[in-house]
Amino acid sequence: MKNRFYLLLLIFVFSGCNKINSNNQFIEFIEITDNSSLKLSSFIEKIEYVILPKDLILSRIDKVLEFNDLFIICDFDNLSKIFIYNSKNLKIYSIDNFGEGPGEYNYISDVTINEDLNTIDILSLNKILRFDLFGVFKEEIHLNSLLYKMMYIKDNNYIVYIPSNLHGDLLSNELSGSILFNLDPDKNTYKRLLPYYFKNNMPFMSEVNILQKFKDNFFFTMTFADTIYSFNMENFINKKYFLDFKTKRYPIELLYNNDDAISILNDKNNISKYSYHYSNLHINEKYLITNFRAKSNGVIVYNKESKEVFSGYDLINDIDKGLNKFNIKLLRDNIAYSFDQPGYILEHFEKNGNNMTKNRNNFTEMASKVDAHTSLILSKYYLK
């Protein structure tokens, strides 16, 4: 948590207007059911497990990217470090350049893959740093405004997100009024893509996966927003996905201009009655996946082909009786990836071991090899 509090002093709340030009836009509704429980077998075919090398030691994983057999595993806060894991030769490289000088970062706000230069691009407080795929520093680009999130698109252009109530001293005047931009850092030009979403000030929420790219489209959303935007590469909105919580929708008006918004969110009465989108956006050919919060953390899995919606916060692993969770960090092809600490595996296996040993499966075979010194466990969920 080295610099989280520093960033929170700089970035406070979202605010603004939720109206945008809606001409020729198609809105697809995703209806969230009232069902609390959700069986993993509803949308998952099987689960495989991989015990990762012992050198890959992290207590927290904020973001995971994949590129050319490489897993880019990011710890923004605790270690301020990025691991580069080659899944073919099992070699591990790292980026550990915390500091104030050239080629160093004092905070990691986001990470993206520059597919044209084959670099890992790190967004820090006032610059973008580029490293090669072995973790060697290449160059840095200074920025005239603080950005919060970014994703590389093409032709040295990035999609960047700036919270609407960024402190005035850190935001160029010409950028006010919008939250999403197309940035060309070499020319230092910003093209506006999306105006303020909310009508009034909202509490700041730490975000991770709010930008995704799939084929010829990129997607954007954020926590509390009920809309997921799809843009084409010419930066025009071509679809909106609307998360319809119906009567469970959180009355965000309660949070407007409220200095005690956290207490409102934690209020037991509100927790029991309402739900809100808590962004963890992932997209592939068939599925759109994100999270929400109700009585506990929940998942929304939307089948774009059949229009089926699988949602719930009480997850049941009826596939192999392993962990009752689906907290994914990466979606590639038809596989969703999650990472777990060995302690959670051991606790679950010891608690339920007597029933599990009767039916050996992928989870029990993996769990029987885990001890306190085991590194991370990679879970691969094969979607139906």
C-alpha positions in Angstrom: 0.0 0.0 0.0 3.0 2.3 -0.4 1.4 4.9 -2.6 -2.3 4.1 -2.5 -3.0 6.8 0.1 -1.0 9.3 -2.0 -3.1 8.6 -5.0 -6.4 8.8 -3.1 -5.4 12.3 -2.0 -5.1 13.2 -5.7 -8.1 11.5 -7.1 -11.4 11.8 -5.2 -14.6 11.2 -6.9 -16.4 10.7 -10.2 -18.9 13.3 -11.3 -20.7 14.7 -14.3 -23.5 13.9 -16.7 -24.7 10.6 -18.0 -26.0 11.7 -21.3 -24.1 11.1 -24.6 -25.0 11.1 -28.2 -27.1 8.0 -28.7 -27.7 8.1 -32.4 -27.4 4.7 -34.1 -26.3 3.0 -30.9 -27.6 -0.5 -30.0 -28.4 -1.1 -26.3 -28.3 -4.7 -25.0 -29.9 -5.3 -21.7 -28.3 -7.7 -19.2 -31.0 -8.6 -16.6 -29.5 -9.5 -13.2 -31.7 -12.1 -11.4 -32.5 -12.1 -7.7 -30.9 -15.5 -7.3 -28.1 -15.4 -4.7 -26.6 -18.8 -5.5 -24.9 -19.8 -8.7 -23.5 -23.2 -9.6 -20.2 -23.0 -11.5 -21.4 -25.9 -13.8 -23.9 -23.5 -15.2 -21.3 -21.9 -17.4 -18.0 -23.9 -16.8 -17.1 -27.2 -18.4 -14.1 -28.1 -16.3 -11.3 -26.7 -14.1 -7.6 -27.4 -14.4 -4.9 -26.4 -11.9 -1.2 -25.6 -12.2 1.2 -25.1 -9.3 3.4 -22.2 -10.4 7.2 -22.1 -9.9 8.4 -21.2 -6.3 10.1 -18.0 -7.5 6.7 -16.6 -8.3 5.8 -15.2 -4.9 3.1 -12.5 -4.6 0.7 -11.7 -1.8 -1.5 -9.7 -4.1 -2.4 -9.8 -7.8 -4.0 -6.6 -9.2 -3.9 -7.4 -12.9 -2.8 -10.1 -15.3 -2.1 -9.8 -19.0 -1.1 -12.4 -21.6 1.1 -12.0 -24.7 3.0 -14.6 -26.7 3.0 -17.3 -24.0 3.9 -14.7 -21.4 1.8 -14.0 -18.3 2.4 -10.5 -17.1 1.4 -10.6 -13.4 1.2 -7.3 -11.7 1.3 -6.3 -8.0 0.6 -2.5 -8.0 0.5 -1.9 -4.3 2.3 -4.4 -2.0 5.4 -5.0 -3.9 5.1 -2.4 -6.7 6.5 -5.2 -8.9 5.6 -7.0 -12.2 6.5 -10.7 -12.9 6.9 -11.9 -16.4 6.2 -15.7 -16.5 7.0 -17.7 -19.6 4.5 -20.5 -19.6 6.6 -22.5 -22.2 10.1 -22.5 -20.7 8.9 -21.7 -17.2 11.4 -18.8 -16.8 10.5 -15.8 -14.7 11.7 -12.2 -15.3 10.6 -9.2 -13.3 10.3 -5.4 -13.3 11.2 -4.0 -10.0 12.2 -0.3 -10.6 10.6 1.4 -7.7 12.1 4.9 -7.2 12.1 8.5 -8.2 14.7 8.6 -11.0 14.7 8.0 -14.7 13.4 4.6 -15.6 11.8 4.3 -12.2 8.2 4.6 -11.0 7.0 5.7 -7.6 3.5 4.2 -8.2 2.0 1.7 -10.7 -1.4 2.9 -11.8 -1.8 0.6 -14.7 0.0 -1.8 -17.1 -0.7 -2.5 -20.8 1.0 -4.4 -23.6 2.3 -2.4 -26.6 1.7 -5.0 -29.3 3.5 -2.9 -32.0 6.7 -2.4 -30.0 6.5 -5.6 -28.0 6.9 -3.7 -24.8 5.3 -3.7 -21.3 4.1 -0.1 -20.8 3.7 1.0 -17.2 1.6 4.1 -16.3 2.9 5.9 -13.3 1.8 9.2 -11.8 3.2 11.5 -14.6 4.8 9.2 -17.2 4.6 6.0 -19.2 7.6 3.7 -18.9 8.4 1.0 -21.5 10.2 -2.2 -20.7 11.0 -5.1 -23.0 9.5 -8.6 -22.5 12.5 -9.5 -20.3 11.9 -6.6 -18.0 14.7 -4.4 -19.3 13.9 -0.6 -19.3 13.7 0.9 -22.8 12.3 4.5 -22.5 9.9 6.8 -20.7 7.4 9.4 -21.9 6.4 12.3 -19.7 2.8 13.3 -19.5 1.3 16.8 -18.8 -1.7 15.3 -16.9 -2.2 12.6 -14.4 -3.9 9.6 -15.8 -5.5 6.8 -13.9 -6.0 3.9 -16.4 -4.7 3.2 -19.9 -4.9 0.5 -22.6 -2.8 0.4 -25.7 -4.8 0.3 -28.9 -2.6 0.7 -32.0 -0.3 3.1 -33.9 1.1 4.4 -30.6 -2.3 5.4 -29.4 -3.8 4.6 -25.9 -7.2 4.8 -24.5 -6.9 6.6 -21.1 -9.3 7.2 -18.3 -9.2 10.3 -16.1 -11.6 10.5 -13.1 -13.8 13.5 -13.3 -12.7 15.2 -10.1 -9.0 15.0 -10.5 -7.3 17.9 -8.7 -7.2 21.0 -10.9 -3.4 21.4 -10.6 -2.9 17.9 -12.0 -5.4 18.2 -14.9 -5.0 20.3 -18.0 -8.0 22.7 -18.4 -8.7 21.4 -22.0 -9.3 17.9 -20.6 -12.0 18.8 -18.1 -15.5 17.6 -18.9 -14.6 14.2 -20.2 -13.4 10.9 -18.6 -12.2 8.8 -21.6 -9.7 9.9 -24.2 -7.6 8.6 -27.1 -4.0 9.7 -26.3 -1.1 10.0 -28.7 1.7 10.6 -26.2 4.3 11.5 -28.8 2.1 14.4 -30.0 0.7 15.0 -26.6 -2.8 15.1 -28.1 -6.1 13.9 -26.4 -9.2 13.1 -28.4 -12.4 13.1 -26.2 -14.4 9.9 -26.3 -16.8 10.0 -23.3 -18.1 12.9 -21.2 -18.7 12.8 -17.4 -21.0 9.9 -16.5 -22.4 10.8 -13.1 -24.5 13.9 -12.5 -22.7 14.7 -9.2 -19.7 13.8 -7.1 -19.2 10.2 -6.4 -16.8 8.4 -4.0 -13.6 7.2 -5.5 -13.3 3.5 -5.9 -10.0 1.8 -6.8 -10.3 0.2 -10.2 -8.4 -2.5 -12.1 -10.2 -4.0 -15.1 -12.3 -1.2 -16.6 -10.7 -1.3 -20.1 -10.6 -4.3 -22.4 -9.9 -4.9 -26.0 -11.2 -7.7 -28.2 -10.7 -8.0 -31.9 -11.7 -4.7 -33.5 -13.5 -3.2 -30.5 -12.5 -1.9 -27.1 -14.7 -1.7 -24.0 -15.0 0.6 -21.1 -17.0 0.7 -17.8 -16.4 1.6 -14.2 -17.6 0.8 -10.7 -21.2 2.1 -10.0 -21.9 2.6 -13.7 -24.7 0.5 -15.1 -23.3 0.7 -18.7 -20.5 -1.1 -20.5 -19.5 0.8 -23.7 -18.2 -0.9 -26.8 -16.2 1.3 -29.2 -14.8 0.5 -32.6 -11.2 1.4 -33.5 -12.4 4.7 -35.0 -13.4 5.6 -31.4 -17.2 5.5 -32.1 -19.6 3.8 -29.7 -21.2 0.8 -31.5 -23.0 -0.8 -28.6 -23.9 -0.4 -25.0 -24.5 -3.2 -22.5 -26.9 -2.1 -19.8 -26.7 -3.9 -16.4 -30.3 -4.1 -15.2 -30.5 -4.7 -11.5 -34.2 -3.8 -11.5 -35.5 -3.1 -7.9 -32.1 -4.1 -6.5 -30.3 -1.2 -8.2 -28.3 0.8 -5.8 -29.7 4.3 -5.4 -26.5 6.1 -6.2 -28.1 9.4 -5.4 -27.4 8.5 -1.8 -23.7 8.8 -2.6 -23.8 12.1 -4.4 -21.7 14.8 -2.7 -21.5 12.7 0.5 -18.4 12.8 2.6 -19.5 9.7 4.4 -20.2 7.5 1.4 -18.2 4.6 2.7 -20.6 4.4 5.7 -23.5 4.4 3.4 -22.0 1.6 1.3 -21.3 -0.5 4.4 -24.8 0.1 5.9 -26.2 -3.3 6.6 -29.7 -2.3 5.5 -28.4 -1.0 2.2 -26.3 -4.1 1.7 -29.3 -6.4 2.2 -31.5 -4.4 -0.2 -29.3 -3.2 -3.1 -26.6 -4.2 -5.6 -24.1 -2.2 -7.6 -21.7 -2.9 -10.4 -18.1 -3.4 -9.2 -16.1 -3.5 -12.4 -13.9 -6.5 -13.2 -14.4 -6.5 -17.0 -13.4 -9.4 -19.2 -14.5 -10.0 -22.8 -14.1 -12.8 -25.4 -16.0 -14.0 -28.4 -18.9 -15.5 -26.5 -18.9 -14.0 -23.0 -18.9 -10.7 -21.1 -17.9 -11.1 -17.5 -17.8 -8.6 -14.6 -18.6 -8.4 -10.9 -21.1 -6.8 -8.6 -21.5 -6.3 -4.9 -24.6 -7.2 -2.9 -24.4 -9.1 0.4 -21.0 -10.2 -0.8 -19.0 -10.1 -4.0 -20.8 -11.5 -6.9 -20.2 -12.4 -10.6 -22.1 -11.6 -13.8 -21.5 -13.9 -16.7 -23.3 -12.9 -19.9 -23.5 -15.2 -22.9 -23.5 -12.8 -25.8 -24.7 -15.5 -28.2 -27.6 -17.1 -26.3 -28.3 -13.9 -24.2 -28.3 -16.0 -21.1 -27.2 -14.4 -17.8 -25.5 -16.3 -15.0 -25.2 -14.2 -11.8 -24.9 -14.7 -8.1 -22.8 -14.0 -5.0 -23.1 -17.4 -3.3 -21.0 -19.5 -5.7 -21.1 -23.3 -5.5 -18.2 -25.3 -7.0 -20.2 -28.4 -8.0 -17.6 -29.4 -10.6 -14.7 -30.7 -8.4 -15.8 -29.4 -4.9 -12.8 -27.0 -4.9 -12.9 -23.4 -3.9 -16.4 -21.8 -4.2 -15.2 -18.8 -6.1 -14.8 -17.4 -9.6 -12.6 -14.3 -9.1 -10.9 -14.2 -12.5 -7.9 -12.1 -13.5 -7.7 -12.9 -17.2 -9.9 -14.2 -20.0 -8.2 -15.6 -23.1 -10.0 -17.6 -25.8 -12.4 -19.8 -23.8 -10.3 -20.0 -20.6 -10.8 -17.8 -17.5 -7.7 -17.6 -15.3 -7.6 -17.2 -11.5 -4.7 -17.3 -9.0 -4.9 -18.5 -5.4 -2.6 -18.6 -2.4 -1.7 -22.1 -1.1 -3.2 -21.2 2.3 -6.8 -21.1 0.9 -6.3 -24.4 -0.9 -4.9 -26.1 2.3 -7.7 -24.7 4.4 -10.4 -25.9 2.0 -8.9 -29.3 1.5 -8.3 -29.9 5.2 -11.9 -28.9 6.0 -13.5 -31.0 3.3 -10.8 -33.6 2.7 -12.7 -36.6 4.0 -15.4 -36.2 1.4 -12.9 -35.2 -1.4 -10.6 -38.2 -1.1 -13.4 -40.6 -2.1 -13.6 -39.0 -5.5 -10.2 -38.0 -7.0 -10.3 -35.2 -9.5 -8.2 -32.3 -10.7 -8.6 -30.3 -7.5 -7.8 -33.2 -5.1 -4.7 -34.2 -7.1 -3.4 -30.6 -7.0 -4.4 -30.0 -3.3 -2.6 -33.2 -2.2 0.7 -31.7 -3.5 0.3 -28.3 -1.8 2.1 -27.3 1.4 2.8 -24.0 3.2 5.8 -23.4 0.9 4.0 -23.8 -2.3 3.8 -20.9 -4.7 0.7 -19.6 -6.4 -1.9 -22.0 -7.8 -3.2 -21.1 -11.3 -6.8 -22.2 -11.9 -8.0 -22.5 -15.5 -11.8 -22.4 -15.9 -12.9 -23.8 -19.3 -16.1 -22.0 -20.2 -18.9 -23.8 -22.0 
